[in-house]
Amino acid sequence: MVALGERRPSALMIPSQVTRVRPGRVTVGTDGSYWGRAALGWAARHAFRAGLELDVYEADRRYEDLPADLPADLGTGSVLRPYPLLTARIRSSGRDAASALHSAAAETGLLVLGCRGQHKCHLGVGHHALTLAASAQCDVVIVRGRPQAVHGELRKVTAWVGDGDDAVLARARDYARRTRSVLEVVRQQVAEPVPDGTDLLVIGGGARLGLAARTALHHAMCPVYIVR
C-alpha cells in the first residue's frame, strides 16, 4: 500500500505520460431507485469536475413498472440542480434500457451505473449492471458502498493493480487529483481482501472481467471504476 507522495517501488511507478479517459461525454443510467439516483449524482459531480458533458438515460415508464410515487423526471432535476453550468442531455432508455446503455457506451468516455435498480432486493450487483460492466466498450463505474464513499467524503482513491496496470494507475491518479484525495496503490495478491476505507476503487477490467474485478463489484464498500 502506497500513499501519494511516498516513494513507490519501480514496478508501480506511474508513467509520466498520463493515459486519460477517452474524450467524450459521461453517460449514466437511472431508474429513480436509491442506487440509480446515487449513480446520477456521482456522474454529475464527476462530469462537472472534469468539464465534460453528461448524457442521462432515464427509465421509461411505458416499458418499466416503476413506483407510482416517483416524480415524473425520476428525480433527475433535483440531482442536477446544484450544477447549473453542467451541459446535460436527458434521454429515454426506451424499451430495452440495457441495450440503449450498451449502444451509448460506444460513444462515451465513461458509463456510470447504480449497482442495482428498482425491485432488486438482493445484495451485490444486479444482472444488468454486471453485464454492462463486462461488455461496455468504455470505462465503467458501478456506484455502490457506504454513503461516505459514494459522496467522496473519505478523500482517498485506491488503485488495485496487477501486472501491467499503467492505465489503472493513471485513471486513479487523475481522479485523486481532481478530488484532492490521497492516492493509494494496492498490489493484488492471492486471497487479498477488497481494499476498504476509500471513496473509489480503480481496477482493470480488460475484455472480460477477471476474478478481482468481479469480487470488487460484489463486495467493495465504495464505487468501483473498471478501466478498459
C-alpha positions in Angstrom: 0.0 0.0 0.0 1.5 3.3 -1.1 0.3 6.8 -0.2 0.6 9.7 -2.7 3.8 11.4 -2.2 5.7 8.4 -0.9 8.4 6.7 -2.9 6.9 3.7 -4.8 8.7 0.5 -6.0 9.7 0.8 -9.6 7.1 -1.8 -10.7 4.3 0.6 -9.5 5.7 3.8 -10.9 3.0 5.9 -12.7 4.1 6.8 -16.3 4.9 10.4 -17.0 2.6 10.4 -20.0 -0.8 10.0 -18.2 -3.3 7.9 -20.1 -6.5 9.9 -19.9 -10.1 8.7 -20.3 -11.1 8.9 -24.0 -12.5 12.3 -24.8 -16.3 12.5 -24.8 -19.3 12.5 -22.6 -20.1 10.9 -19.3 -23.2 8.6 -19.6 -25.4 7.5 -16.7 -28.4 5.3 -16.4 -31.0 6.0 -13.7 -34.4 4.5 -12.8 -35.2 6.7 -9.8 -34.1 4.0 -7.3 -31.7 4.7 -4.5 -28.7 3.5 -6.4 -30.0 5.0 -9.7 -30.0 8.4 -8.0 -26.7 7.8 -6.4 -25.2 6.9 -9.8 -26.7 10.1 -11.3 -25.2 12.2 -8.5 -21.8 10.6 -8.9 -21.8 11.1 -12.6 -22.9 14.7 -12.4 -20.1 15.6 -9.9 -17.5 13.8 -12.0 -18.6 15.4 -15.3 -18.7 18.9 -13.6 -15.2 18.5 -12.2 -13.8 17.1 -15.5 -15.5 19.7 -17.7 -17.4 17.1 -19.6 -21.0 16.9 -20.9 -23.5 14.4 -19.3 -26.0 12.2 -21.0 -28.7 10.9 -18.7 -30.7 7.8 -19.7 -33.9 7.6 -17.7 -36.0 4.5 -17.4 -39.2 4.8 -19.5 -42.5 4.3 -17.6 -44.1 2.9 -20.7 -41.9 -0.2 -20.6 -40.9 -0.5 -16.9 -43.0 -1.0 -13.8 -41.8 1.9 -11.7 -43.2 3.0 -8.3 -46.1 5.5 -8.8 -44.7 7.9 -6.2 -41.6 8.7 -8.2 -41.6 12.2 -9.8 -42.2 12.4 -13.5 -38.5 13.0 -14.2 -37.4 10.3 -11.7 -35.8 12.9 -9.6 -33.2 13.9 -12.2 -33.9 17.6 -12.0 -33.3 17.8 -8.2 -30.0 15.9 -8.6 -28.7 18.1 -11.4 -29.9 21.4 -9.8 -26.5 22.1 -8.0 -24.7 22.1 -11.3 -26.3 24.8 -13.4 -23.3 25.1 -15.7 -23.2 21.4 -16.5 -24.4 20.6 -20.0 -26.7 17.6 -19.6 -29.0 15.9 -22.1 -31.9 13.8 -20.8 -32.8 10.8 -22.9 -35.3 7.9 -22.6 -33.8 4.4 -22.2 -36.7 3.1 -24.3 -38.0 -0.4 -24.3 -34.6 -2.0 -23.5 -32.5 0.1 -21.1 -29.6 -2.3 -21.2 -29.3 -2.2 -25.0 -29.6 1.6 -25.0 -26.8 2.0 -22.5 -24.6 -0.6 -24.3 -25.0 1.4 -27.5 -24.3 4.6 -25.7 -21.1 3.2 -24.3 -19.6 3.1 -27.8 -19.7 6.9 -28.0 -18.8 7.9 -24.5 -15.7 8.0 -22.3 -17.4 6.7 -19.1 -20.5 4.8 -18.3 -21.9 5.2 -14.7 -24.5 2.8 -13.3 -26.0 2.0 -9.9 -25.2 -1.4 -8.5 -28.9 -2.4 -8.8 -32.2 -0.7 -9.5 -35.9 -0.9 -8.7 -37.4 -4.2 -7.4 -33.9 -5.6 -6.7 -33.8 -6.8 -3.1 -30.7 -9.0 -3.3 -27.3 -7.8 -2.2 -24.4 -7.4 -4.5 -24.7 -6.3 -8.2 -27.8 -6.6 -10.4 -27.7 -8.6 -13.6 -27.8 -5.5 -15.9 -25.1 -3.7 -14.1 -22.8 -6.7 -14.1 -23.5 -7.4 -17.8 -22.8 -3.9 -18.9 -19.6 -3.7 -16.7 -18.4 -6.8 -18.6 -19.4 -5.8 -22.1 -19.2 -2.0 -22.4 -16.5 -0.6 -24.7 -15.7 2.3 -22.4 -14.6 2.6 -18.8 -17.4 1.8 -16.3 -18.2 2.9 -12.8 -20.6 0.9 -10.7 -21.8 3.0 -7.8 -22.2 1.1 -4.5 -21.0 1.1 -1.0 -21.2 3.3 2.1 -22.7 6.8 1.8 -19.5 8.5 2.8 -17.6 6.8 0.0 -20.4 7.4 -2.6 -20.2 11.1 -1.8 -16.4 11.3 -1.7 -16.1 12.2 2.0 -13.1 9.9 2.8 -10.7 11.7 0.4 -8.9 8.6 -0.7 -8.7 6.8 -4.0 -7.3 3.3 -4.3 -5.7 1.7 -7.4 -5.9 -2.1 -7.0 -3.3 -3.3 -9.5 -1.9 -6.4 -11.1 0.9 -6.6 -13.6 0.9 -4.0 -16.4 -1.9 -1.9 -15.0 -0.5 1.5 -16.1 -3.9 2.7 -17.2 -5.4 1.8 -13.8 -2.8 3.9 -12.1 -3.3 6.8 -14.5 -7.1 6.9 -14.0 -6.7 6.7 -10.2 -4.1 9.4 -10.2 -6.3 11.7 -12.3 -9.4 11.2 -10.2 -7.4 11.7 -7.0 -6.0 15.0 -8.4 -9.5 16.2 -9.4 -11.0 15.4 -6.0 -7.9 16.5 -4.0 -7.7 13.0 -2.5 -4.8 10.7 -1.3 -3.9 8.0 -3.7 -3.1 4.5 -2.5 -1.7 1.7 -4.7 -2.5 -1.8 -3.5 -1.0 -4.8 -5.2 -3.4 -7.7 -5.9 -2.4 -10.9 -4.1 -3.9 -14.3 -3.8 -6.8 -14.1 -1.4 -6.3 -10.4 -1.0 -9.4 -8.8 0.6 -11.1 -5.9 -1.3 -9.5 -2.6 -0.1 -11.7 -0.7 2.2 -11.9 2.9 3.6 -11.7 4.6 0.2 -14.0 6.7 -2.0 -13.2 4.9 -5.2 -11.6 1.6 -6.1 -10.0 1.6 -9.6 -9.3 -1.8 -11.2 -8.6 -3.2 -14.6 -11.4 -5.0 -16.5 -10.0 -5.9 -19.9 -12.2 -7.5 -22.5 -13.7 -9.7 -19.8 -14.0 -9.1 -16.1 -11.4 -11.0 -14.1 -11.9 -12.6 -10.7 -10.6 -9.5 -8.8 -12.9 -7.1 -10.7 -15.9 -9.4 -10.1 -15.1 -9.7 -6.4 -14.8 -5.9 -6.2 -18.1 -5.3 -7.9 -19.9 -7.6 -5.4 -18.1 -6.7 -2.2 -16.4 -3.2 -2.3 -17.8 -0.7 0.1 -17.3 2.1 -2.4 -17.9 2.9 -6.1 -15.8 0.6 -8.4 -14.1 2.1 -11.5 -13.5 -0.6 -14.2 -10.7 0.5 -16.7 -10.8 -0.7 -20.3 
